[in-house]
């Protein structure tokens, strides 16, 4: 039975899973679900009781939470390994993912990109104060990532481009779609070098959701 990825096209977390699937060379079906609808279908809530995205179905096995999904994809299927083997690099991978989820997503995606990039698609004026606050909070995240990132290397170091790179890349894409985000990232030498490489990978290009055409904020 084919893998089925349930998710919202414009969600950074769905794109993370799609990039990892592409890096592993796996075929899958995509089932579109908008978690911002007033009534999320009951059938989807049976897969994900919190109504968020994504959810992965592999036969009779259902999995939600992006970090769990990407690790399962890497460990359960053939293809290039997407997690470093050296303990310090593997720990760094987990750290980067935690940083971006805990401290980066809200400021970089919801506040900066959500207001500057997506507000007009919701028919309203961007909240400039929220953008300024988001940029300020994002700078702490960029500072932390710059301190971690090696030169000319995957962000967690080690021998492979890892789940950390593919977790960060979709968030960086939305953040730098805002002029304020693009300007901020340009001030960080190692992050800028990393961004130039990761945005050129085929998996990243092939999972571009295209321009937003929806009335709701990103997931």
C-alpha positions in Angstrom: 0.0 0.0 0.0 1.3 3.5 -0.9 2.4 6.0 1.7 -0.1 8.7 2.2 0.9 12.1 3.5 -2.0 14.2 4.7 -1.3 17.9 4.9 -1.8 21.5 3.9 0.1 22.5 0.8 1.5 25.7 2.3 2.5 24.3 5.7 6.2 24.4 6.5 5.8 21.2 8.4 4.2 19.4 5.5 7.0 20.6 3.3 9.6 19.2 5.7 8.0 15.8 5.4 7.8 16.2 1.6 11.5 17.1 1.4 12.5 14.1 3.4 10.3 11.8 1.3 12.0 13.3 -1.8 15.5 12.8 -0.4 14.7 9.1 0.3 13.3 8.7 -3.2 9.9 7.5 -2.0 6.7 7.6 -3.9 3.6 8.7 -1.9 0.1 10.1 -2.3 -0.7 13.5 -1.0 -4.1 14.1 0.6 -4.8 17.8 1.0 -6.3 18.9 4.4 -6.6 22.5 5.6 -6.3 22.6 9.4 -7.7 26.1 9.5 -11.2 25.1 8.2 -13.9 25.7 10.8 -14.7 22.0 10.8 -11.8 19.7 10.3 -13.2 16.4 8.8 -13.8 13.7 11.4 -11.9 11.3 9.2 -8.8 13.4 9.6 -9.3 13.8 13.3 -9.2 10.0 13.5 -5.7 10.2 12.1 -4.6 13.3 14.1 -6.7 14.0 17.2 -5.2 17.6 17.5 -6.2 18.4 13.9 -2.8 19.7 12.9 -0.6 18.7 9.9 1.0 16.5 8.7 -0.1 12.9 9.3 1.5 9.9 7.6 -0.3 6.7 6.8 1.8 3.6 6.0 -0.7 0.8 5.6 -2.2 0.2 9.1 0.4 2.5 10.7 -0.6 6.1 11.4 1.9 8.7 12.6 1.7 12.4 13.4 4.2 15.0 14.6 6.7 16.0 12.0 9.9 15.0 13.9 8.5 11.5 14.4 7.4 11.3 10.8 10.8 12.3 9.3 12.7 9.9 11.6 10.4 7.1 10.6 10.8 7.8 6.9 14.6 7.8 7.3 14.8 4.7 9.4 12.0 2.5 7.9 12.9 2.8 4.2 15.9 2.3 2.0 17.8 5.3 0.6 20.4 7.7 1.7 20.8 8.1 5.5 19.5 11.5 6.7 20.9 11.4 10.3 24.5 11.7 11.3 26.2 8.6 12.8 28.6 10.4 15.1 26.8 11.1 18.4 27.8 14.8 18.7 26.5 15.5 15.2 23.3 13.5 15.8 22.8 15.5 19.0 23.4 18.8 17.2 20.8 17.7 14.6 18.2 17.2 17.4 19.2 20.6 18.9 18.7 22.5 15.7 15.3 21.0 15.2 14.3 21.8 18.7 15.6 25.4 18.4 13.6 26.1 15.2 10.4 24.5 16.5 10.6 26.1 20.0 11.9 29.5 19.2 11.9 30.1 15.5 8.6 29.0 14.0 6.4 31.6 15.7 8.6 34.6 15.1 9.9 33.7 11.7 6.9 32.1 10.1 3.8 33.2 12.0 4.9 36.7 12.7 7.3 37.9 10.0 6.1 35.8 7.0 2.6 35.6 8.2 2.2 39.3 8.3 4.5 40.5 5.6 3.9 37.8 3.0 0.5 36.3 3.7 -1.6 39.2 5.1 -2.5 40.5 1.7 -3.8 37.1 0.7 -6.2 37.4 3.7 -7.3 40.8 2.5 -5.8 42.8 5.4 -3.0 45.3 6.2 0.1 43.7 7.7 0.6 44.4 11.4 3.9 46.3 11.4 4.4 46.1 15.1 4.1 42.3 15.0 6.6 42.1 12.2 9.1 44.2 14.1 8.6 42.0 17.2 9.0 38.9 15.1 12.2 40.1 13.5 13.7 41.0 16.9 12.9 37.5 18.3 14.1 35.9 15.1 17.5 37.5 15.5 18.1 35.5 18.7 17.4 32.3 16.7 19.7 33.3 13.8 22.4 34.2 16.3 22.1 30.7 17.9 22.1 28.9 14.5 25.1 31.0 13.2 27.0 29.9 16.3 26.2 26.3 15.6 26.6 26.2 11.8 30.0 25.0 10.5 31.6 26.5 7.4 30.4 25.1 4.1 28.7 22.1 5.7 25.3 20.7 6.8 24.1 22.7 9.7 24.5 19.9 12.2 28.0 19.0 10.8 28.9 15.5 10.0 28.9 13.4 6.8 25.4 14.0 5.5 22.8 16.6 4.9 20.4 15.7 7.7 16.9 16.1 9.0 18.0 19.3 10.7 18.7 20.9 7.3 15.4 19.8 5.9 13.5 21.0 9.0 15.0 24.4 8.9 14.9 25.0 5.1 11.1 25.5 4.7 11.0 28.0 7.6 13.9 29.9 6.2 12.1 30.0 2.8 9.1 31.8 4.3 11.2 34.0 6.5 13.4 35.2 3.6 10.3 35.8 1.4 9.8 38.8 3.6 12.3 41.7 2.9 13.0 42.0 6.6 13.9 38.3 6.8 16.0 38.3 3.7 18.0 41.3 5.1 18.4 39.7 8.5 19.8 36.4 7.1 22.2 38.3 4.8 24.0 39.5 8.0 25.0 35.9 8.9 27.9 34.5 7.0 27.6 30.8 7.7 23.8 30.8 7.6 23.9 32.6 4.3 26.3 30.1 2.8 24.2 27.2 4.1 21.0 28.8 2.7 22.5 29.2 -0.8 23.3 25.4 -0.8 20.1 24.0 0.6 17.8 26.2 -1.5 19.6 24.7 -4.6 18.8 21.1 -3.7 16.4 19.3 -6.0 14.2 18.2 -3.1 13.8 21.7 -2.0 12.9 23.0 -5.4 10.6 20.2 -6.2 8.5 20.8 -3.0 8.0 24.5 -3.6 4.3 25.0 -2.8 4.1 28.0 -5.1 2.5 31.4 -4.4 0.0 31.4 -1.5 -3.6 31.7 -2.7 -5.4 30.9 0.5 -7.2 33.1 3.0 -5.5 31.5 6.1 -2.1 31.7 7.7 0.5 29.1 7.3 0.5 25.9 9.4 
